[in-house]
Amino acid sequence: MTRPSRPILVLGLTDAGVAGLPEALRERIQAAALLVGGARHLAAFPNFAGERLTISSTVDPALERLARAWEHGEAVVVLASGDPLWYGIGASLRRVLPPEALEVVPAPTAAQLAFAALAEPWHDAVLLSAHGRPLADAIAAAVAVPKAAILTDSRNTPAVIAAALLAAGLSPATRCAVCEHLGGSAQRIIRTTLAAASTQTFAALNVFVLWCGDQATKQRTPAFAPGLSDEAFSTEAGQITKREVRLLSLAELALGSGEVLWDIGAGSGSVGIEAARAQPAAHVYAVERRTQFVAHAQENMRRFPAPNLDLIHGEAPEVCDGWPDPHAIFVGGSGGHLAELIDLARRRLRLGGRLVLNLVALEHLHEVCALLPEARVSQVQISRGAPIQSMLRLEALNPVFVVVWKKREDDAKR
């Protein structure tokens, strides 16, 4: 089959919009049959007479239309920010179109404009994105290098990023800069520190630049060690994973930097919160079905901020479909849906991943052992000191079964 010879023009813009575009490119835009881009990009061409297609929350409808347009030889222009091949629509276009279908004319990248505005050499910088991407990935990379630029979005704002970097162990005095509206008339450069940036609000269009310096070469310990008291958490009727069991479960989960943890049956959120705060470069996804306990978990997240923790009010395993594959799964709660959750763990856990279950009922333990005969089982019986007149006695807590299963290569083939 002979492919059309007319490629799709993929044009990068800065915040200056059409200003500075060569006349030849402006003419190609006005002569196109189809103009595709975000609402902000399309607004720069109010007199365009052809078909307009706005890219909103998902790019898939636009990709389908663009693939058809190229097949039919239509004249098409796609508008993007900066360099479309740097964390832009270029990667999505290449999923559905061959390279000969695209003519890419980039503008300077947002990072390039940021370093230019700062008069800062950037050959030694790492370029990262938290725009529609997991913040934990960007944080894990940023803290390991002397200099980085991070794309932001409406969720992962400079303040959120700064707070996460502080939680990762960087000094509050660490230098950073927020570069707003780069290349446009409203451009503004704010040189500041992580401590100050974590409490401020900035324009939506910005790049976050970070200088870790010598901190990047040092071995850092987490800013928060797990082991908060049970009384520190909001809960009801004492329904919380007790501190001693929580610490043991966190040790078995062995969450590492940049890894993903699922906390299923999060209850008041104590396990997920402690995991997220102890490993700020990881990402924790937590789900709880009971409305009153979601409220407790939200209050605990207010008391103990963890930007890398996502809490969802819903029920597993349904809500887990859109989550990234985990390195570790914690199952607390009453032990419902055990067969479904274990099947989910077998399918979704990454090779070498850990499944840790806390169970209190013998019937649930029997069910899990039948489904995971190779799992390791421990019974944890904690007694805490309590006063009795002028003496000390031991007050027993309810015993808990801690079940640990690791996904091996054989399990991955099932």
N, C-alpha and C positions, 0 to 999 in steps of 0.2 A: 504493500500500500504506500502511495506517495504522500508524504507529510506536507502540510502547508509550509510555505517558505517564509511567511510573515511572523516574526516572533512577537511575543508580548513584551511591551516596554515596562520594565519595573523600575520606577523612578524614586530615588531617595530625596526627601526634603528635610530642611532644618526648620526651626521654629520661625524662621523668616518667611516661610511659605514660598510664593512664586518669585519673590524678590531675588534677583541674581540669577534666575534660570535663563539659559540662552534662548534666544528667540526661536531657534529651530525646535527646541523641546516644547516650548509653549504652543507652537503651531501643531506639533504632533498630538498634543493633548486635545486641543480644540477640534482636530480632525478625526479623533477616535470615535468609534461606534459605542464603546463601552469604557466607562471610567470607574475603577474600583479602589476603595480605600476606606479608612476610618472617617467618621463624621467630620473630624477636625481637618483632615486632609481635603475632603471633598468641598468643604466650605471655602477653600482658597480659590475655587473655580466656579463662582456663582453663575457664570454665563455659559457653562457647558451645555450643549444642546442634545447630546446623545443620552444613552441609557446610563444611569448611575446605580451602583451597587455598594451599599454600605456594609462594611465588615463590623459586626457587633461582637457578641460574646463568644461565638464560635465561628471559625473560619471555613468550616466544611461546605456550607452552601456556596460560598464564593469560589472555593476550589472546584466544585462541580461545574459551576457556570463558566469559569475560566478554561477548564479542560474542553468544554463544548465549543467555546469561542475559538480556541486555537485550532481545533479540528476543522471548523468551518471557515477558517481564514479571516476572522473578523479583526478589525483594528482595535487593539485593547491597550489601555494604560493602567497599571497598578501603581498607586501612590503609597509610599511607606515613609517611615522616619529614618533619617540617617542612612546607614548602609543596610539595605534589606537583607543582606546575607550575614549580618551580625545580630543574632538574637531577634531576627525580624521575620517577615513573611516569606523571605526567600527559601528558608528551610521547608516550609509547608508547601510552597509551589513545587519544589523539587520532588516531593512525595508523589505528585500526580503528573508532572510534566518532565520531559527530558531536557537536558541543558540547552539543546538547540532551539527549544521553544521559548527561551527567555533572553531578553537583552537587558542587562542590569546596568543602570547608571546610578551609582551611589552618590550620596552626599557624605560629608564627614560624619563619622560615628559620633554618638552622644559622648562617649568617653574621650574621643579625640578632641572634641570641642571643649570638654571640661578641662582637660589638661592644658589646652591652649589658653583658656581663660585664666588658669592658675599659673601660667608660664612655668609649668612643671614638666620636666622630661618624663616620658612614659614608656620608654623602651624596656624598663625593668618592672613595669606594672602588670598585674593580673587583672583581666577584664571579666567581670562576673555579672550575673543577672538574677534578681529576685522578682522580676516582672512576670507574674503568672507562673512562678516556679517555686519549689520548696525553699523557704528561707534558710533552713538548716544547711543545705548544700552550699549556698553562698557564704554562710558564716564559717563553715568548716574550712573552706578554701581561703577566705580572707584573713583569718587569724594565723595562717601558716606562712604568709608572705609579707615582705616589708611595705608593699604599696599595692593598693587595689582600687578599682572603680566598680561600683555596683549600680545596676539599673534598678529603679524602685517601681512600685505601683501603688494603688490606692489602699492596699492592705499592708504591704511591706513598705511602709513609709520610712523616711530617714529616722524618725523617732523610734520606730519599732526596731529597725536595724541597729541603731546605736544601743538600745537596751539589750538586744541579743548579744552584741559584741561585748558589752560590759558583763553580762552573765557568763560569757565564754572565758572571762578572766582578764580581759584587757583593762588597762588602767583608765580611770575616769578622765585623766589628763591627756589621753591619746588624741593626737591631732586628726581632724577630719574636715571636710568641706562639703557643702551642699551647693550644687550649681544649677540654678533655675533658668528655665526658658532659654536654653543655650542657642546662640545664633540669632536670636530675635531682639526686638527693641526693648523687651522687658527683662533681658538677661540680668541676673543678679547672682553674685558669688558670696557665700557666707562661710568664712573660715571660723571654725569653732572647735570644741572638744566633744568627746563622746558624752560626757556628763551633761553638757549644755544641750547638745542635739537631742538627747533622749527626752527632753521636756518641751521641745518646740514644735511648731507647726510650720510647714513649708509649702510652697506652690506645688501643684500636682506634677508638673513636668520638671523633673530634676534628675541629676546623677549624684550619687553619694561617693565621695572619694575618701579613702582611709590611708593613713600612714601608721603602720604598726612599728616600723623601725626595728630596733633590736628585740622587741618583745616577740617578734615572729620566730626568732631562733631559740627562744627559751622554752623549757618544758614547763607548762602551766598546769596547775591543778584546777579542778572545777571551782567556780566561785561559791557553789552551794554543795555541801556534803549532805547526803540523805540521812534521815534520822530525826525528823521533827516529831515532837510529842503528839500523842493522840489528841490531847486537849487543844492543840493548836488548830485543829481542823473543825470546821462546821459540819455537823452530822446530826443524826437523831437515833435514839434508842441504842447508842453505842455501836451502830452498824458501820464499822470501819476496819480495814485491814490493820491489825495491831502492829505497833512499831517494830517489835522483834520479828514478826512474820514478814512484815513489809521489807525490812532490811535483808532477810534471807532470800525473799523472792527477787528483789532487785539484783542481788549477787548472782542468782541463778540465771536471770535474764541477760546479764553481762552486756548491757547496751553500750555500743561503742560510738565513737565520733562519726557523724554522718549516717548512722544507721536509722532504721525505722522500727518503731514499737507500736503494736496495737494493744490497747487496754480495753478489753471486752468485759462489760459489766462493771463500769468504772466506779459505780457507787458515788461516794463523796469525792472521788478523784485523787485520793492520797497517793496511790502507787504511781499513776501517770504523772502527777505534779512533781513528785520527788525524782522520778526518772528524768523528766524533762529538765529540771533545774540542775541535776547532777551532771547531765550531759547536754549542754546547750547547743551543741552542733549536731545533735540527733533530732529526729522529728517523731512526736508521739501523737497518735490518733486514738481518741477515747470515745466510747459510746456507752450511753446509759439510757434505759427505757423508762425509768420511773421519774415522773415530773419533779417530785419533791427532792429527789437526790440530784437531779440535774441542777436545781437551784442551789443545793449545798455545794456542788462542785464548782459552780460559777462563783459563789462567794469565796471558796478556797483559792480559786485562780486570781481573785482580786487581792486576797491576802498574800498570796505567794505567786507573783507574776511569772508566767512561763510562756514567752512568745512562740515557742516551738511546740506548743500543745494545742491541738484542735479537738474540741469537745462537741459531740453531736448527740442530740436528743433523738433516739431511735432504737432499733433493735437489730442485733447481729443474728445471722450473717448478712442480711440484706444490705445494710449500710456500708459494708466493707467492699462492695464491688468496685467502687471508684477509688479506693485507697491504693497507694503503691505497695508492692509486695514487701512484707516485713522481714526483718532479721530476727525479731522476737515477738511473741504474743503472750500476753498475760490474761488469764481468765479468772475473774473473781466472781462475786455474786453468789446466787443460790445454786448454780450448777445446772440450770435449764439449757435445753438444746445441745447437750454435750456431744451427741453423735454428729450433729451438723457442724459444730465448731471444730471438732477433731478432723472431720473430713476437709473443712476449710483450711485448717493448718497444714494438713498433708499436701494440699494442692498449692497453697499460696506462699508458705514459708520458703525462704531462700535456702539453698543448700547449706547445711551447717546451722540453720536457724534453730532457736530455742522456743519451746512451748512450755509455759509454767502455769499450772492450775492450782488454785487454793480451794480445797473441798472440806466440808465439815460433816457430810452425811456418809455413812458406810455404803449406802446403796449407790451413791454417786461414785465413790471410789471403786466399787465393784464394776460399775459400767465402764469407767475409764480404763481400768486394768484389762478388761476384756477387749477394748478397742486398741489399746496401746500396751501390749504385753511386755514390750522392751523398755517401757518407761521406768524411771527411778522414782521410788516412793519413800517419803519421809514423813513421820508423824512429829509435829512440833507441839510440845507441851510446855507452856510458859507459866511460871509462877512468879508473882511479884510480891515484894515485901510490903506488908501492911501492919500498922501498929495495933497492938492489943494491950490495953492498959499501958504499962511502962515497958512492954516487951515488943518483940517482933514476931510476926507469923508470916507464912507464905499463903498468898491468895491465888488459886489456880484460875487461869483463863481457859476458855474452851479449846480443846485440842484441834489442830488444823492439819490436814494432809496436804503436803506440798508435792505435787507430781511434776516431774521434769522429763521432757522428751526432746531429743535433738534429731533433726532431719538429716538422714544419711543419703548417700548416692543411690542406694537401693530404693529408698522411699520416693526419690524424685522420679524413678522409672515406673512407678505403679500407675 
